[in-house]
């Protein structure tokens, strides 16, 4: 017999008795019926126990739901019946799901049709939230993992505000991210039977910055007057815009921080260390210390007395940074005129080659040597 027929029969009985409902007695039918449902409206099925208590008399009756979640009893089944205005409490138990509600008898209405919504007694929701949200990061990806809570059938996952519902995995792989991107995740559990969703857990995770590395490095060796040129570059998996630096912009006065290029022309010899660097703007830097070695070359000057080069001054390049003592001219032999002289210094001494028959005067030789040395010195600056 279906539920509608049962209710109809009870109402027919009331009509046959012929007693006006406004003055119904304690034995007149007063159906109490409806469905026991979860919070999402889904019926619970068979076996939910609904206990009815007449508060005025303390008397109790009960019913078990059918497979469809339907319950039905009659207030007239209380041993003392019922009276208009009396309160009937409903206490429903279905496993861990419960509900307590009530109804006040209204004989003018003649029945009570009420659905009873049950939920877990502890949190109001059967599904428990996930826990232990963890993250692993790599180049342009984040892997999120978590531990599911009790009574969870699936998970609702939000990544940067976009929901991905119904997954049964306890992980989410966020791939194809941009450099320095964020993966903001929210995870909640879902119970398909009750339709309940747990409270959620969340985390904001940024993928790591890739290091930048300065390239096109190298040291430099050259002579006074040569130009030292640098043209640095950088590699970065994130394709960040590099910013270059130079510790000696007093030397590399034209150094360009955007391109890593610059130049310097040394005017004196020696060794100089210059630190060049690059930054990606996200905390990664890379440096290279360039060693610059500047040399000067020396020319040996010899006044020749005889042979095919007689009465001439012969020059010989002797290598970098060779030093000579200041010369004193002597007669009678080939004479070394080289020396570490200041600009426009001239050698000193008496007779250059001895008796050369007045062909070249001492003043002329000294003048020529002075001019040569001056030109050589100025050419090396």
NORHUDA-V130159 format. One record per pair of residues at least 6 apart in sequence whose ideal C-beta (glycine too) atoms are under 7 Angstrom apart, sorted by the first residue. I is the first residue (numbers start at 1). J is the second residue. Records with the same first field share a line. If there is no record, write none. Layout:
BEGIN
I: J + J
END
This chain:
BEGIN
3: 33 + 70 + 72
6: 72
7: 31 + 33
10: 29 + 31 + 74
13: 29
14: 28 + 29 + 110
17: 28
19: 25 + 28
21: 107 + 108 + 110
22: 107 + 108
24: 107
25: 81
26: 80 + 81 + 82 + 83
27: 76 + 81
28: 76
29: 74 + 76
30: 74 + 75 + 76 + 82 + 105 + 110 + 111
31: 72 + 74 + 111
32: 52 + 72 + 73 + 74 + 75 + 88 + 112
33: 71 + 72 + 113
34: 71 + 113 + 114 + 115 + 116
35: 43 + 69 + 70 + 115
36: 43 + 44 + 48 + 50 + 65 + 69 + 71 + 92 + 94 + 116 + 118
37: 43 + 44 + 69 + 115 + 117
38: 44 + 118 + 193 + 194 + 195
39: 117 + 119 + 194 + 195 + 196
40: 194 + 195 + 196
42: 195
43: 68 + 69
44: 65 + 69 + 94 + 97 + 118
45: 67 + 69
46: 65 + 66 + 67
47: 64 + 65 + 94
48: 64 + 65 + 69 + 92 + 93 + 94
49: 62 + 64 + 92 + 93
50: 62 + 63 + 71 + 90 + 92 + 116
51: 60 + 62 + 91
52: 60 + 61 + 62 + 73 + 88 + 90
53: 60 + 88 + 89
54: 78 + 82 + 86 + 88
55: 86 + 87 + 89
56: 86
57: 78 + 80
59: 78 + 79 + 80
61: 73 + 77 + 78
63: 71 + 72 + 73
65: 71
75: 82 + 88 + 105
76: 82
82: 105
83: 105
84: 105 + 106 + 107
85: 104 + 105
86: 105
87: 102 + 104
88: 102 + 103 + 105
89: 100 + 102
90: 101 + 102 + 116
91: 100
92: 98 + 99 + 116 + 118
94: 118
96: 120 + 121
97: 118 + 119 + 120
98: 118 + 121
99: 116 + 117 + 118
101: 116
103: 112 + 114
119: 125
120: 126
125: 196 + 198
126: 151 + 191 + 194 + 196
127: 149 + 151 + 152 + 189 + 190 + 191 + 196 + 197 + 198
128: 149 + 150 + 151 + 152 + 189 + 198
129: 149 + 188 + 189 + 198 + 199 + 200 + 201
130: 146 + 147 + 148 + 149 + 155 + 187 + 189 + 201
131: 146 + 147 + 149 + 201
132: 146 + 147
133: 144 + 146 + 187 + 201 + 203
134: 145
135: 142 + 143 + 144 + 203 + 205
136: 143
137: 205 + 207 + 208
139: 210 + 237
140: 176 + 177 + 207
141: 173 + 174 + 175 + 177
142: 174 + 183 + 205 + 207
143: 171 + 173
144: 171 + 172 + 174 + 185
145: 170 + 171
146: 170 + 187
147: 170
148: 170 + 189
149: 189 + 198
151: 191
152: 189 + 190 + 191
153: 190 + 191 + 192
154: 166 + 167 + 168 + 190 + 192
155: 167 + 187 + 188 + 189 + 190
156: 163 + 165 + 188 + 190 + 197
157: 164 + 167 + 172 + 185 + 187
158: 185 + 186
159: 172 + 174 + 183 + 185
160: 183 + 184
172: 185
174: 183
177: 183 + 207
179: 238 + 239
180: 206 + 207 + 209 + 238 + 282
181: 207
182: 204 + 205 + 206
183: 205
184: 204
185: 202 + 203
186: 200 + 202
187: 200 + 201
188: 197 + 198 + 199 + 200
189: 198
190: 197
209: 238 + 282 + 283 + 284
210: 236 + 237 + 238
211: 284
212: 234 + 236 + 240 + 242 + 278 + 280 + 284 + 286
213: 234 + 235 + 286
214: 232 + 234 + 276 + 277 + 278 + 286 + 287 + 288
215: 233 + 234 + 235
216: 231 + 232 + 233
217: 232 + 288
219: 290 + 291
220: 228 + 290 + 292
221: 293
222: 228 + 294
223: 294 + 295 + 296 + 297
224: 266 + 267 + 268 + 269 + 294 + 296 + 380 + 381
225: 265 + 380 + 381
227: 263 + 265
228: 263 + 264 + 266 + 292
229: 263
230: 261 + 262 + 276
231: 260 + 261
232: 244 + 260 + 276 + 278
233: 260
234: 242 + 278 + 286
236: 242 + 280
238: 280
240: 280 + 281 + 282
241: 281
242: 278 + 280
243: 257 + 278 + 279 + 281
244: 257 + 260 + 276 + 277 + 278
245: 257 + 276 + 277
246: 252 + 255 + 262 + 274 + 276
247: 274 + 275
248: 274
249: 255
251: 264 + 274
252: 262 + 263 + 264
254: 262 + 263
255: 262
256: 262
266: 294
267: 381
269: 294 + 295 + 296 + 321
270: 294
271: 291 + 292 + 293
272: 292
273: 289 + 291
274: 290 + 292
275: 287 + 289
276: 287 + 288 + 290
277: 285 + 286 + 287
278: 285 + 286
279: 285
295: 320 + 321
296: 320 + 321 + 380
297: 317 + 319 + 320
298: 318 + 319 + 322 + 324
299: 315 + 316 + 317 + 338 + 376
300: 315 + 316 + 318 + 336 + 338
301: 313 + 315 + 337 + 338 + 369 + 372
302: 314 + 334 + 335 + 336 + 337
303: 313 + 334 + 335 + 337 + 352 + 353 + 365
304: 310 + 312 + 314 + 334
305: 333 + 334 + 353
311: 356 + 359 + 360
313: 337 + 368 + 369
323: 340
324: 338 + 339 + 340
325: 339
326: 339 + 341
327: 336 + 337 + 338 + 339 + 347
328: 348 + 349
329: 335 + 347 + 348 + 349 + 350 + 352
330: 349
331: 350 + 351 + 352 + 353 + 354
332: 354
335: 352
337: 347 + 369
339: 347
341: 373
343: 374 + 377
344: 370 + 374
346: 366 + 369 + 370
347: 366 + 369
352: 362 + 365
END
